[in-house]
Structure formats: structure tokens, C-alpha cells
């Protein structure tokens, strides 16, 4: 992680769970971290979990990644305040409980796709433009899911599984575009199995082996810490005993 010390990382969905763990670990590793969230006060509260020497490196910024205007405003602010983005961690995601074929669920389904897919793509686009403008060989990390590799038979996952399959395909599309553009920018998909976070319905959380958010954060540090010649394409992480 030495080459990232002092560099700027944007972490979406950083108010809790995996995003909060990643934001704190990157700040402790010496990066300037911009933690994005709708509940921005919870990102501010994360500073209390950091050593005093790292607290000033964590910056909270209010952003709903389902809204393009929020994303554009955010990356403009990051450029003006810090010069641009070197690392993007696309972690924001939602999983509201509902069946795909329920009545009156249109807005819910749109919210999932706007957050999990379009938010990820638009944040990646703005981060890439920042990296390209400054000739930075940065790194984009998508926090995907094992649900993006297969279709689990769990109720109430609605269109979430499709959104994560989209992330899997988008990752490869981005990799091809980055290679064609002749950049050294990396893109990595990290696909956890079940992680004990707020996003999971209680009915699932109480019945299956679980990873901790810190397990995924350690994986982010690993992929970021690889030499410039190494790109981790896909990293699948499961808890011991998981059957998915």
C-alpha cells in the first residue's frame, strides 16, 4: 500500500458495513479518504474509531449514488478540494425485501438498478475521467457479490441478483475499455458470500455462515497492494460452511 500513501480514495456507501470498514482501513493505511453516503453523519462518526493521526484523512460527503446530479457534484468537489481521484471503491448497494413479481414494486426495482448498477457505472466514469486527465494509473474496485456469479434460490432478492450479474459483466467491459485506451488503470471485482451487514434480511442473516465486513476490507487492501504489473480480475470470498 506504500504507493497509495497520500493519494485520494473515494468509497461509496461508507456509512456502515463493508464501506465503513474500507474507509477506515484506507485512512489508517495513509490514504486521503472521501466517504460517500446518504447518512453522512454516520461517516463523520467513524473518525472516533480511527487513531488520532488518521482522523483528518477521513472526509465525509453526502451523496446518493442513485442520483447523477449528486455524483457529478461529488466528483467536482473532490477535484476542487483534493485534485482528483486515484482509487474508487464502488460499495454502495441496496437490497430491499420484495418479490420480483409483486404488484406496485416498480419504484423499488428502479431504486435497486439505479443504485447498484447505474451508480456504480457513473461513479466509475467520473473517476476514470479524473485519472485520465491527470495520467494516473489508478484502481477501481467493485464490491460485487457471489450472487453475481450464480442465481441463489432465496426469496425476496427481487432484482438484486440481476444487478450483481450486471456488475460482473460491467467489470469485464470496463477492463476491455481501459486496455483499449492504453491506460494502466486496474479494475477488480470482489465477490463476497454472505457478509454480516445491515443490507441482509434478518431471515437470511440468522441462518447462514457469515463473513465480517473487515474480511472484505482486508481483501480490498490486498488487491490495492499488488504491484502495478498485477491485476486481480475477480476475487471470490466465502465463509467456511457456506453452500452457495
C-alpha positions in Angstrom: 0.0 0.0 0.0 3.0 2.3 0.1 2.4 3.8 -3.3 -1.1 4.9 -2.3 0.0 6.9 0.8 -1.3 10.5 0.4 -3.4 9.5 -2.6 -7.2 10.0 -2.8 -9.7 7.2 -2.4 -13.5 7.6 -2.8 -15.6 5.0 -1.1 -19.3 4.8 -1.8 -21.8 3.6 0.7 -19.4 4.2 3.6 -21.8 4.8 6.4 -21.9 1.2 7.6 -20.8 -2.4 6.8 -18.2 -3.0 4.2 -17.9 0.6 3.1 -17.3 1.8 6.7 -14.6 -0.9 7.2 -12.9 0.0 3.9 -13.0 3.8 4.6 -11.4 3.3 8.0 -8.7 0.9 6.8 -7.7 3.1 3.8 -7.4 6.1 6.1 -5.2 4.1 8.5 -3.1 3.0 5.5 -2.3 6.6 4.8 -4.8 7.5 2.1 -7.0 10.6 1.9 -10.5 9.1 2.0 -13.7 10.6 0.9 -16.5 8.5 2.4 -19.8 9.0 0.5 -23.2 8.2 2.0 -26.7 9.5 2.3 -26.3 9.2 6.1 -23.3 11.4 6.2 -23.3 11.9 9.9 -22.5 8.2 10.3 -19.4 8.6 8.2 -18.3 11.5 10.5 -18.8 9.2 13.5 -16.3 6.7 12.0 -13.5 9.1 12.9 -13.8 8.1 16.5 -12.8 4.6 15.5 -9.5 5.9 14.0 -6.2 6.7 15.6 -5.9 10.4 16.1 -3.2 10.6 13.4 -5.6 9.2 10.8 -8.9 11.1 11.7 -8.2 14.1 9.5 -7.7 11.8 6.5 -11.3 10.7 6.5 -13.7 13.2 4.9 -17.5 12.7 4.8 -19.5 13.9 1.9 -23.3 13.5 1.3 -24.1 11.7 -1.9 -26.9 9.5 -3.1 -25.3 7.4 -5.9 -28.7 6.7 -7.5 -28.8 10.4 -8.5 -26.5 11.5 -11.3 -26.5 15.1 -10.1 -25.2 14.0 -6.7 -22.4 12.1 -8.4 -21.4 15.0 -10.6 -21.4 17.4 -7.7 -19.3 15.0 -5.6 -16.6 14.4 -8.0 -16.4 18.1 -8.8 -15.9 18.8 -5.1 -13.2 16.1 -4.8 -11.3 17.6 -7.8 -11.5 21.1 -6.3 -10.5 20.1 -2.8 -8.0 17.3 -3.4 -7.1 17.4 -7.1 -8.9 14.3 -8.2 -9.5 10.6 -7.6 -6.8 7.9 -7.5 -8.8 4.9 -6.1 -12.6 4.3 -6.3 -14.3 1.7 -4.2 -17.8 1.1 -5.5 -19.5 -0.4 -2.5 -22.9 1.3 -2.3 -25.8 -1.1 -2.8 -29.3 -1.8 -1.6 -31.4 -5.0 -1.1 -34.9 -4.2 -0.2 -37.1 -7.2 0.5 -39.7 -7.8 -2.2 -40.6 -10.4 -4.8 -39.9 -9.6 -8.4 -43.5 -10.1 -9.4 -45.2 -8.2 -6.6 -47.6 -5.5 -7.5 -46.7 -1.8 -7.2 -43.0 -2.6 -6.9 -41.8 -0.5 -9.9 -40.0 2.2 -7.9 -38.3 -0.4 -5.6 -36.9 -2.2 -8.6 -35.7 1.1 -10.2 -34.0 2.1 -7.0 -32.0 -1.2 -6.9 -30.8 -0.8 -10.5 -30.2 2.9 -10.1 -28.0 2.4 -7.0 -26.4 -1.0 -7.7 -25.7 -0.6 -11.4 -26.1 3.0 -12.7 -24.5 4.4 -9.6 -21.5 2.1 -10.0 -21.1 3.0 -13.7 -21.4 6.7 -13.3 -19.0 6.9 -10.3 -16.6 4.8 -12.4 -17.0 7.1 -15.3 -16.2 10.2 -13.3 -13.3 8.5 -11.5 -11.8 7.3 -14.8 -12.1 10.8 -16.3 -10.2 12.2 -13.3 -7.5 9.6 -13.6 -7.2 10.0 -17.3 -7.0 13.8 -17.1 -4.0 13.5 -14.7 -2.4 10.5 -16.3 -2.9 8.5 -13.1 -2.8 4.7 -13.1 -5.5 4.3 -10.5 -7.6 1.4 -9.4 -11.4 0.9 -9.5 -12.8 -1.8 -7.2 -16.4 -3.1 -7.4 -17.8 -4.7 -4.3 -19.8 -7.3 -6.2 -21.4 -10.5 -4.7 -21.4 -14.2 -5.1 -25.0 -13.5 -6.4 -23.3 -12.0 -9.4 -21.8 -15.5 -10.3 -25.0 -17.6 -9.9 -28.7 -17.2 -9.1 -29.3 -18.3 -5.5 -32.8 -19.6 -4.6 -33.6 -17.1 -1.8 -37.0 -15.3 -1.5 -37.3 -11.6 -1.6 -34.0 -10.9 -3.5 -36.0 -9.2 -6.3 -33.8 -7.7 -9.0 -30.7 -7.6 -6.7 -29.3 -10.7 -8.3 -29.6 -9.3 -11.8 -27.9 -6.1 -10.6 -24.9 -8.1 -9.4 -24.7 -10.1 -12.6 -24.7 -6.8 -14.4 -21.7 -5.7 -12.3 -19.8 -8.9 -13.3 -20.4 -8.1 -17.0 -19.6 -4.4 -16.5 -16.3 -5.2 -14.8 -15.1 -7.0 -17.9 -16.4 -4.3 -20.2 -14.5 -1.7 -18.2 -11.4 -3.8 -18.4 -11.6 -4.0 -22.1 -12.2 -0.3 -22.4 -9.3 0.5 -20.1 -7.0 -1.8 -22.1 -8.1 -0.2 -25.4 -7.5 3.2 -24.0 -3.9 2.2 -23.3 -4.1 3.0 -19.6 -2.5 1.3 -16.6 -5.8 1.7 -14.6 -6.9 -1.5 -12.9 -10.4 -2.7 -12.3 -11.2 -5.5 -9.8 -14.4 -7.3 -8.8 -14.6 -8.6 -5.2 -17.5 -11.1 -4.8 -18.2 -12.0 -1.2 -20.6 -14.6 0.0 -22.8 -13.7 2.9 -21.5 -10.8 5.0 -23.0 -9.8 8.3 -24.2 -6.3 7.3 -27.4 -4.2 7.5 -28.2 -4.9 3.9 -29.1 -8.6 4.5 -32.7 -9.5 5.5 -32.9 -10.9 9.0 -34.3 -14.2 7.6 -31.1 -14.8 5.8 -28.7 -13.4 8.4 -29.8 -15.7 11.1 -29.5 -19.0 9.2 -26.2 -19.0 7.4 -22.4 -18.7 8.0 -21.3 -15.1 7.7 -18.2 -13.2 6.8 -17.4 -9.9 8.6 -17.0 -6.6 6.9 -13.4 -6.5 8.0 -12.7 -9.6 5.9 -13.7 -7.8 2.8 -11.8 -4.7 3.7 -8.7 -6.8 4.1 -9.3 -8.1 0.5 -9.5 -4.5 -0.8 -6.2 -3.7 0.9 -4.7 -6.8 -0.8 -5.8 -6.0 -4.3 -4.7 -2.4 -4.0 -1.4 -3.5 -2.6 -0.4 -5.6 -5.6 2.4 -4.3 -7.9 1.5 -2.2 -11.0 2.1 -5.3 -13.2 -0.5 -7.4 -11.3 -4.3 -7.1 -11.7 -6.7 -9.2 -9.7 -9.6 -9.7 -12.0 -12.0 -11.4 -9.7 -11.8 -12.3 -6.0 -14.4 -14.6 -4.6 -14.6 -14.9 -0.8 -16.9 -17.2 1.1 -17.3 -18.1 4.8 -16.4 -21.6 5.8 -19.5 -23.8 5.6 -21.4 -21.7 3.0 -23.3 -23.8 0.5 -23.9 -21.2 -2.2 
